[in-house]
Amino acid sequence: MHPIGIFDSGYGGLTIMREIVRVLPHYDYVYLGDNARTPYGTRSFETVYHYTLECVQELFAMGCPLVVLACNTASAKALRNIQQLDLPALYPGPNGPERRNPPVRVLGVIRPTTEVIGSYSKTGEVGILATKGTVLSDSYVVEIEKFFPTVRVFQEACPMWVPLVENGEFDQPGADYFVKQHIDRLLTQSPTIDTLLLACTHYPLLLPKIRQYTPDNVTILSQGEIVARSLVDYLHRHPDMATRCTQTGQRTFLTTDSPADFSRQATVFWGEPVVAGHLAL
């Protein structure tokens, strides 16, 4: 078995995996949630990098030739180092690390999103709703400028949104205050923002409330569909990788914390019952 690995610091990456499986249902997948060490959003760059690399190596050891970091914080704080430094050194290709062509690959969620986000905006102003770690990294600002240099980017960190989701409060009245607070703060930065990106995989569960407090003329983007389309394109452009990933339709869910707790919570993100196993780190 050579499944596609999907990594997240917790449950949120399941919203990405759900869309990937919808468009690529025949592939095998292993999902790994590092719930024992979540949240990543408040941790240092070095810590997130260390945790992410450790989990990626575990997925490689399970036979995954391709790993998707379905986590904005990990993509922002760890992906570049893993791609440019660790993979060529730790997993050299047949021609050695100097050719920088390792036999395994790691992809993130930020680049696929920033490649297209500007095309959704008519005013040239987009807003990013994300964790503190993602906002502080400025990854979206830097990457969007590469593809849409004239687009202005405004960011708002929403530290309470992930706890609301993971504590099952995302659809309760108590969430309204925090959702409205951060949307108002973001839109106050510019009244002509016409595109909002939910740059955290937990946030789609708050989408009904986010829509409630967002003007009708503002487009709200979740990353799942964007990342799924990007992965389809990647596999099309890299047939060697596509053929290495096995296609028997198997899906495995792992957590570094309690499998029972993960299975119960993950059902909310996945949309159907989940039975998880445990991975000790």
Secondary structure as GFF3:
##gff-version 3
##sequence-region A 1 281
A	DSSP	beta_strand	4	8	.	.	.	ID=ss1
A	DSSP	alpha_helix	13	23	.	.	.	ID=ss2
A	DSSP	beta_strand	29	33	.	.	.	ID=ss3
A	DSSP	three_ten_helix	35	37	.	.	.	ID=ss4
A	DSSP	alpha_helix	45	61	.	.	.	ID=ss5
A	DSSP	beta_strand	66	69	.	.	.	ID=ss6
A	DSSP	alpha_helix	72	77	.	.	.	ID=ss7
A	DSSP	alpha_helix	79	81	.	.	.	ID=ss8
A	DSSP	pi_helix	82	86	.	.	.	ID=ss9
A	DSSP	alpha_helix	87	90	.	.	.	ID=ss10
A	DSSP	three_ten_helix	97	99	.	.	.	ID=ss11
A	DSSP	beta_strand	105	107	.	.	.	ID=ss12
A	DSSP	alpha_helix	110	114	.	.	.	ID=ss13
A	DSSP	three_ten_helix	117	120	.	.	.	ID=ss14
A	DSSP	beta_strand	125	130	.	.	.	ID=ss15
A	DSSP	alpha_helix	132	137	.	.	.	ID=ss16
A	DSSP	alpha_helix	139	147	.	.	.	ID=ss17
A	DSSP	beta_strand	152	157	.	.	.	ID=ss18
A	DSSP	alpha_helix	161	166	.	.	.	ID=ss19
A	DSSP	alpha_helix	174	189	.	.	.	ID=ss20
A	DSSP	beta_strand	195	198	.	.	.	ID=ss21
A	DSSP	three_ten_helix	203	206	.	.	.	ID=ss22
A	DSSP	alpha_helix	207	212	.	.	.	ID=ss23
A	DSSP	beta_strand	219	221	.	.	.	ID=ss24
A	DSSP	alpha_helix	223	237	.	.	.	ID=ss25
A	DSSP	alpha_helix	239	244	.	.	.	ID=ss26
A	DSSP	beta_strand	251	255	.	.	.	ID=ss27
A	DSSP	alpha_helix	259	270	.	.	.	ID=ss28
A	DSSP	beta_strand	276	278	.	.	.	ID=ss29
###
